[in-house]
Amino acid sequence: MTDILEQPDGDLAYASQLRWRTRVARDGSWFALVVFGLVVLFAMVFYHYPGITASSLGCHAFANGFTCSSVSVSRGVFGSGLGSPTAPPIDHVSPWATTYWVVSIFTGIATVVGFYWMRARSSGVAGRIWPFATVGVGVLVLAVASRGWITFKIPADFWIRGMQPLLVIAIGLIALAITERSRAFLLYVAGFLGLALLSCLYDVSNLFVRLGIGSTWNGNIEALPNLILPGLYLLIGGVVFYVLRRSGVTFHIARRRINDGQ
């Protein structure tokens, strides 16, 4: 009678262990961190811009200098709203910034989905990736559809640096963390969300100068630290999660949770 009662418990434990093995086998969260870390770091090309001059669109020279009218100076079919200068123009940000962010974020989402699909084919373990893709693309579409109108609805400190795309990436990664049911990954992504907000609201170059990182971050490179910090955070996190996964740490944590009855 005792053996009969213990058998269902053993089957449940085995099923739980198998479920955790499955999650570890299909886990590609580290890859998502690497992909979007590279997306953020490559964006520095569009934030190292000569800046606004008298010959810039909407600007007019006069005796003692020049003035610029409140016009959109974005380029590309996607308009402004994701980093590209809006009214008034954002100095040292390329008019093509929004185009870069839209193309790169969408490509990043497609790359991560493709990676999960290939892992499913090679390992025979398929998982849900559509919540991440749906949320990521949905937020991206909403950001593009706004075409900058949101800049008139929120404080200027939030959008003046052109770092809103970091929040789009953060929301997508949060959806992936929830899908993966990984507390460690979710906590790490929460840290990136904090850095994204910091980059939107604060000149990270001030922090770099206080820490002695670089001699100066003035002129057309002032915005780069706002991308360097969150970009390296994602990239380093991806490498760390990959190493932990390869070393079996992820599975050992999962197995310990099962043995503890969690």
N, C-alpha and C positions, 0 to 999 in steps of 0.2 A: 504494500500500500504506500509506503514511504517513497519507494522508487518511482511509483506512478506519479506521486505529487511533485517529486523533484524534477521529473522529466520536462514538464512545461517550463519550469524556471531555467533549465539548461538550454532549452530551445530559444527562449527569449534572450538570454545572454548571448547566444551564438548569433541570433538575428541582429542584435544591437552591435556586436562586434563587426559583423559583416557590413552593416550600414556605415559604420565609421571607416572601415577599410575602403569602401566604395567612395566615400567623400574624399579621402586622402588620395586615392588613385586618380580621380578626375580633377583634383584641385589645380587651378591655374591662376590663382590670385597673385602669385609672385610675378607672373608674366604680365598681368594687367598693370602692376606697379611700374615695371620696367618700361612698358610701352608708353604710358602716360608721363612718366618721368622724362623720357626722351622728347615727347611732344612739348612739354613745358620748357625744357632747356633749348630746344631748337627755336622756340618763339623769341629768343633773345635777338635773333637777326632782325625782327620787326620792331624791337624796342631800342635799337641802336641806330636811330634815324637822325639825319642832319638837323632836323627840327624845322621850325617855322621861320621863313625869311620873307622879305618884302615881295618876292616873286611867287610865294605860295598862293594856292587858290584861296580867294576871298580876302587877300591882303593887299593893301595899297600903301605905297611909299609916300612920305611927305618930308619936309625939310629936315626934321630932327630924328627921323626914324620911320616906322611904319605901323599901321594898325590893321587888325583883321576883324572882319565882320563875323557874326555868328552864323556860319554855314557849315554844312557837313562836308568834310574833306576826305571821306572814305572812298575806297575804290572797290570795284568788283560788284557782282550781282547780289551779294548778300548785304550790302549797305553797311550800316554801323550798328553798334549795340553790343559787340563782343570784342572790345579793345580798340577798335578804330576810332579816330578822333571824331567827336561830335561837336555840337555848339556849346561852349566855345571849343576850338581845337585843342587837343592834348599835345603838348610839345614833345618832340622826340619819339613819337609813336607813328609807325608807318601807316599810311592810308589803307594798306593791304592787310592789316592785322586781323580784321574780322574774317576776311577770306581765308587766311592761314588757319585761324582757330576752327572755323567750320569744317574745312577740308581735313585737317589733321585730327580733330576729335572724332569725326565720323569714321575716318580711316582707322583710328585707334580702336574704336568700338568694333568695327568689322574685323580687325586683326585679332582681337581677343576672342570674339565669337568663333572665328575660323580656327584659332588655336584649340579651343574647347572641342570643336567638332572633330579635329584631327586626333585629339587625345581619345575621344570617344570611339573613333574607328580603330585606333591602335590597341586600346586597352579593353574594348568591349564594354566599357562603363560609360553610360550616357547620363548627363545631368541637365538640370534646368539652367539655361543661360538666357532665356528670353526676358526674364524680369530686368536683368542688367541692360540688355539691348534696348528694351522698350523704354525704360526710364531714361537711359542715357540719350537716346535719339529724341525722345519727347522733350526733355529739358533743353536740348540743343535747338530743336525747332522753335520752341517758345522764345528762347533767347534771340534767335534770328528774326522771328516774326515781330518782335518788339521794335526792331530797327531804331533803337535809341530812345523811343518815347519814354522808357522807364527812367531815363536819366533826369527827367523833369519831375518824377514822382518820389524820388528818394534823395537823401542828402548828397551833395556833391562829393564829399569825402569818400563815399563808397565807390564811385565810378570814375573819378577824375584820373586815377592811375591806369585805368584800362585793364584791370586784373580780374574782371568778372568771369572770364572763361575758367579760372581755377575753381570757382564754385560749381560750374557745370560738371567738371571732371570729378569733383568731390562727391556730388550727389550720385553720379553714376557708380562710383566706387562703393558708396554706402549701400546701394542696391545690390551690388555684387557680394559684399560682405554679409548682408542679410540672407541672400540666396545660399551662400556657402555655409552659413551658420557657424562662422568662425569668430569667436570672441576676440582672439588675438588680432586677427585681421581687421575686425571692426574697430577695435581700440586704436590700431595704427592709422586707419583711415580717418578716425575722429581727430587724430593729431594733425593730419593733412588739412582737414577742414579748418582747424584753428589757424594753420599757417596761411590758408587761402584768405581767410578773413583778415589776418594781419597784413597780407600783401595788398588787400583792397583798401585798408584804412590807414596804413602807416608806410612811411618811406624806410624800407629795410636798410637802405644805404646808411642811415644814421647808426643803426645797430652794428653794421659791418665796420664803420669807422671807429666806434667805441671799442670794438673787439680787436682792432688793429688788422682787420682783413682788408688789404689794399690800402694804398696811400690816400686815395681820394676817389669819390664816386660822383663827381660833378659833371655838368654838361650833359651830353647826349648818352651817357652811360649810367645816369642816376637811377633809372628804373630797373636795371639788370639784376640787382640783388633781390628784388621782389619776385623774380623768376628763378634765380639760382637756388635760393633756400628751399622753396617747395619742390623744385625739380630734383635736386639732390636728395631730398627727403624720400621722394618716391623711388628714385633709382636705387639708393642704398637699401631701402626697405625691401625692394624686389629681390636684390641679391641675398639679403639676410634670410628672407622667407624661403628662397630657393635652396640655400645651404642647409637650413633647418629641415626642409622637406627631404633632401637627399640623405641627410644623416639619420633620418628616421625619427627625429624628435617629435614631429607632428603626430605620427602614428602612436608613439609611446604615450603622449598626452591623452590621445583619444582612448587608448586601451585602459589607462589608469582611471579615466572618468567612468568607464564601463565597470571596472572592478570595484569602484567606490559606490556603485549603484546610482550614478547621476544620469 
